[in-house]
Amino acid sequence: MKFALEVRQGPENALVFSEKLRALIASVGGEVVEEGDEKPDLVVAVGGDGTVLAAAQRALSHDVPVLGFNLGTMGFLAEAEPEDLEWVLERLMRGDYQTSERMTIRATVAGRTATGVNDVVVEKVESQRLIHLDVSVDGERFVTYRADGLILATPTGSTAYSFSARGPLVDPVLNAMILTPVAAHSLFDRTLVLPAASKLSIVVQRDRPVKVTVDKIDMGHLTAGLTVEIEQGERPVRFVRFGGRSFTRLVRDKFGLD
């Protein structure tokens, strides 16, 4: 079995764990392939949720599953903890695992397209000035938001920036588009949950620049009159799962709920 590794750079514990992982993979007859070499069978992330998102980009490009080991803080996207290493690798080598498909989200800006697992964020550049964003859904005008920004999240991304902006937590077995305003200056500031097949257009109003990111991938700045087109990605990303933990249990464990 061929593994590609995505390791969080910097923290000593991630580097130490990755070396242990490499050695154990070799000892059980697996192989670690580097970027640009052979296609891997699986991409393994070592770090926090940001590292898992980077690994998911590689997994999407190869159309293979991704597995995360949590060496971060929350670790919503990771399936395993460092102490699980030996039994996880044993099951991977036996093919004793399932995969869970998660919808992706795609943004197009000035002919450039990027696909993410978590979210598309359209937000202000100048800290002291609101931006005005005119939103249409499936070709029908919806509303103009006066806010610090808008988050278009997948259910997977509902636990990330969208949640910090008071958006709902959505079980990732569902497919949906979650539109959450950030610090909206209007009476309507609630999250809107739309069908996954929805197509959204966001037009920048007034001469106040905005920046667009897709899972923190910089799509550049937009000025008045320019548009961001957002829709479901062409294919889902597949996360390795070993079963036995529901979404509600994950939320309870990560937030320490009683």
C-alpha positions as CSV (number, residue, x, y, z in Angstrom):
1,M,0.0,0.0,0.0
2,K,1.4,3.4,-1.0
3,F,1.0,6.4,1.4
4,A,1.4,10.1,0.9
5,L,2.1,12.1,4.0
6,E,1.0,15.7,4.7
7,V,2.8,16.8,7.9
8,R,2.3,20.0,9.8
9,Q,5.5,21.9,9.6
10,G,7.1,23.4,12.7
11,P,5.8,21.5,15.8
12,E,8.3,19.0,17.1
13,N,5.6,16.5,18.0
14,A,4.3,16.3,14.4
15,L,7.8,15.8,13.0
16,V,8.6,13.1,15.6
17,F,5.3,11.3,14.9
18,S,5.7,11.5,11.2
19,E,9.1,9.8,11.4
20,K,7.6,7.0,13.6
21,L,4.8,6.7,11.1
22,R,7.3,6.3,8.2
23,A,9.2,3.7,10.0
24,L,6.1,1.7,10.9
25,I,4.8,1.8,7.3
26,A,8.1,0.4,6.1
27,S,8.1,-2.3,8.7
28,V,4.7,-3.6,7.6
29,G,5.5,-3.6,3.9
30,G,4.0,-0.3,3.0
31,E,5.6,2.5,1.1
32,V,5.7,6.3,1.4
33,V,5.6,8.2,-1.9
34,E,6.6,11.8,-2.2
35,E,4.8,14.6,-4.1
36,G,5.1,14.1,-7.8
37,D,6.0,10.4,-7.5
38,E,3.6,7.5,-8.0
39,K,0.0,7.9,-7.2
40,P,-0.7,7.0,-3.5
41,D,-3.5,4.7,-2.3
42,L,-4.1,7.0,0.7
43,V,-3.1,10.4,1.9
44,V,-2.3,10.7,5.6
45,A,-2.4,14.0,7.5
46,V,-0.3,14.6,10.6
47,G,-1.4,17.8,12.4
48,G,-4.6,19.7,13.0
49,D,-7.6,20.4,10.8
50,G,-5.7,22.8,8.6
51,T,-3.2,20.0,7.8
52,V,-6.1,17.6,7.0
53,L,-7.5,20.2,4.6
54,A,-4.2,20.4,2.8
55,A,-4.1,16.6,2.7
56,A,-7.7,16.5,1.4
57,Q,-6.6,18.7,-1.6
58,R,-3.9,16.1,-2.5
59,A,-6.5,13.3,-2.0
60,L,-8.9,15.1,-4.3
61,S,-6.2,15.5,-7.0
62,H,-5.5,11.8,-6.9
63,D,-9.1,10.7,-6.2
64,V,-8.0,8.6,-3.2
65,P,-9.1,8.7,0.5
66,V,-7.6,10.8,3.3
67,L,-7.0,10.0,6.9
68,G,-6.0,12.4,9.7
69,F,-4.0,11.9,12.9
70,N,-4.9,14.6,15.3
71,L,-1.9,16.5,16.6
72,G,-3.9,19.8,16.7
73,T,-6.4,21.3,19.1
74,M,-9.9,20.3,18.1
75,G,-9.3,17.8,15.4
76,F,-12.8,17.6,14.0
77,L,-11.5,16.2,10.7
78,A,-9.1,13.7,12.1
79,E,-10.2,10.1,12.6
80,A,-7.3,8.9,14.8
81,E,-5.2,10.0,17.7
82,P,-1.4,9.5,17.9
83,E,-1.8,6.6,20.3
84,D,-3.9,4.8,17.8
85,L,-1.1,4.5,15.3
86,E,-0.3,0.8,15.4
87,W,-3.9,-0.6,15.2
88,V,-4.8,2.1,12.6
89,L,-2.0,1.1,10.3
90,E,-2.8,-2.6,10.8
91,R,-6.3,-2.1,9.7
92,L,-5.3,0.1,6.7
93,M,-2.9,-2.6,5.5
94,R,-5.8,-5.2,5.7
95,G,-8.2,-2.9,4.0
96,D,-10.4,-3.0,7.1
97,Y,-11.9,0.5,6.9
98,Q,-14.8,2.4,5.4
99,T,-14.8,5.7,3.6
100,S,-17.3,8.6,4.2
101,E,-18.0,10.9,1.2
102,R,-18.1,14.6,2.0
103,M,-19.3,17.2,-0.4
104,T,-16.9,19.8,-1.7
105,I,-17.5,23.4,-2.6
106,R,-16.2,25.3,-5.6
107,A,-15.7,29.0,-6.2
108,T,-15.0,30.7,-9.6
109,V,-13.5,34.2,-9.6
110,A,-12.5,35.9,-12.9
111,G,-12.2,32.5,-14.7
112,R,-10.1,30.9,-11.9
113,T,-11.6,28.0,-10.0
114,A,-10.7,26.4,-6.7
115,T,-12.4,23.5,-4.8
116,G,-12.5,23.2,-1.0
117,V,-13.7,20.8,1.7
118,N,-14.7,23.4,4.3
119,D,-15.8,26.7,2.9
120,V,-15.6,29.7,0.6
121,V,-15.1,33.0,2.5
122,V,-15.8,36.4,1.0
123,E,-14.7,39.1,3.4
124,K,-13.5,42.6,3.8
125,V,-10.0,43.8,3.2
126,E,-10.2,47.1,5.1
127,S,-10.8,46.4,8.8
128,Q,-12.9,49.6,9.5
129,R,-15.3,49.4,6.6
130,L,-18.3,47.2,5.9
131,I,-18.7,45.5,2.6
132,H,-21.9,45.2,0.6
133,L,-22.5,41.8,-1.1
134,D,-25.4,41.2,-3.4
135,V,-26.4,37.5,-3.2
136,S,-28.4,35.6,-5.8
137,V,-29.5,31.9,-5.5
138,D,-30.1,29.9,-8.7
139,G,-30.4,33.1,-10.7
140,E,-32.9,34.8,-8.3
141,R,-31.8,37.8,-6.3
142,F,-32.0,37.2,-2.6
143,V,-30.6,40.1,-0.5
144,T,-27.7,42.5,-0.2
145,Y,-25.7,41.8,3.0
146,R,-23.9,44.7,4.7
147,A,-21.4,42.8,6.8
148,D,-17.8,42.0,7.5
149,G,-18.2,39.0,5.1
150,L,-20.0,35.9,4.1
151,I,-19.1,32.2,4.7
152,L,-20.4,29.5,2.3
153,A,-19.7,26.3,4.1
154,T,-20.2,22.6,3.6
155,P,-21.5,20.5,6.4
156,T,-17.9,19.4,7.0
157,G,-17.0,23.1,7.3
158,S,-19.9,23.8,9.6
159,T,-17.6,23.1,12.6
160,A,-15.0,25.7,11.5
161,Y,-15.3,29.4,10.7
162,S,-19.1,29.2,10.1
163,F,-19.6,27.9,13.6
164,S,-17.5,30.7,15.1
165,A,-19.8,33.1,13.3
166,R,-22.8,31.4,15.1
167,G,-23.7,29.1,12.2
168,P,-25.3,25.7,12.9
169,L,-23.5,22.4,13.2
170,V,-24.6,20.2,10.4
171,D,-23.9,16.4,10.2
172,P,-21.6,15.8,7.2
173,V,-23.7,12.8,6.1
174,L,-26.0,15.6,4.7
175,N,-25.3,17.6,1.6
176,A,-26.1,21.3,2.0
177,M,-24.8,24.8,1.3
178,I,-24.6,26.8,4.5
179,L,-24.6,30.6,4.1
180,T,-23.5,32.4,7.2
181,P,-23.0,36.2,7.4
182,V,-20.2,37.6,9.5
183,A,-21.1,40.5,11.8
184,A,-24.1,41.5,9.6
185,H,-25.3,45.1,10.1
186,S,-29.0,44.4,9.3
187,L,-32.0,42.8,11.0
188,F,-31.6,39.7,8.9
189,D,-28.4,38.1,10.2
190,R,-29.4,34.4,10.3
191,T,-27.7,31.5,8.6
192,L,-29.5,30.1,5.5
193,V,-29.2,26.4,4.7
194,L,-29.7,25.6,1.0
195,P,-29.7,22.5,-1.1
196,A,-26.3,21.3,-2.2
197,A,-27.1,21.8,-5.8
198,S,-27.8,25.5,-5.3
199,K,-25.7,27.9,-7.4
200,L,-24.9,31.2,-5.7
201,S,-23.6,34.5,-7.2
202,I,-22.1,37.1,-5.0
203,V,-21.6,40.6,-6.6
204,V,-19.4,43.1,-4.8
205,Q,-21.3,46.4,-4.3
206,R,-19.7,49.8,-3.7
207,D,-16.0,50.5,-4.1
208,R,-14.8,48.5,-1.2
209,P,-12.5,45.6,-2.1
210,V,-13.1,42.1,-0.8
211,K,-10.9,39.0,-0.6
212,V,-12.0,35.5,-1.5
213,T,-10.5,32.3,0.0
214,V,-11.3,28.7,-0.5
215,D,-10.1,26.6,2.5
216,K,-7.6,29.4,3.0
217,I,-6.5,29.2,-0.6
218,D,-6.2,32.9,-1.7
219,M,-8.4,33.6,-4.8
220,G,-7.4,37.3,-4.8
221,H,-9.2,40.6,-4.3
222,L,-12.4,41.8,-6.0
223,T,-13.7,45.3,-6.5
224,A,-17.1,46.7,-7.2
225,G,-19.1,44.9,-9.9
226,L,-17.1,41.7,-9.9
227,T,-18.7,38.4,-9.1
228,V,-17.9,35.2,-7.2
229,E,-19.8,32.1,-8.4
230,I,-20.2,29.3,-5.8
231,E,-21.5,25.8,-6.3
232,Q,-21.0,22.2,-5.2
233,G,-17.7,20.6,-6.2
234,E,-17.6,18.1,-9.1
235,R,-16.8,15.2,-6.8
236,P,-16.6,14.5,-3.0
237,V,-13.6,13.9,-0.9
238,R,-13.4,10.6,0.8
239,F,-12.5,10.4,4.5
240,V,-11.3,7.1,6.1
241,R,-13.6,5.9,8.9
242,F,-13.3,3.0,11.2
243,G,-16.9,3.2,12.5
244,G,-18.3,3.5,15.9
245,R,-18.5,7.3,16.4
246,S,-21.5,9.3,15.4
247,F,-21.5,13.0,14.7
248,T,-23.3,13.8,17.9
249,R,-20.7,11.9,19.9
250,L,-17.9,13.7,18.1
251,V,-19.4,17.0,19.0
252,R,-19.9,15.9,22.6
253,D,-16.3,14.7,22.9
254,K,-14.7,17.7,21.2
255,F,-16.6,20.3,23.2
256,G,-16.5,18.3,26.5
257,L,-20.3,18.3,26.8
258,D,-22.0,16.5,29.7
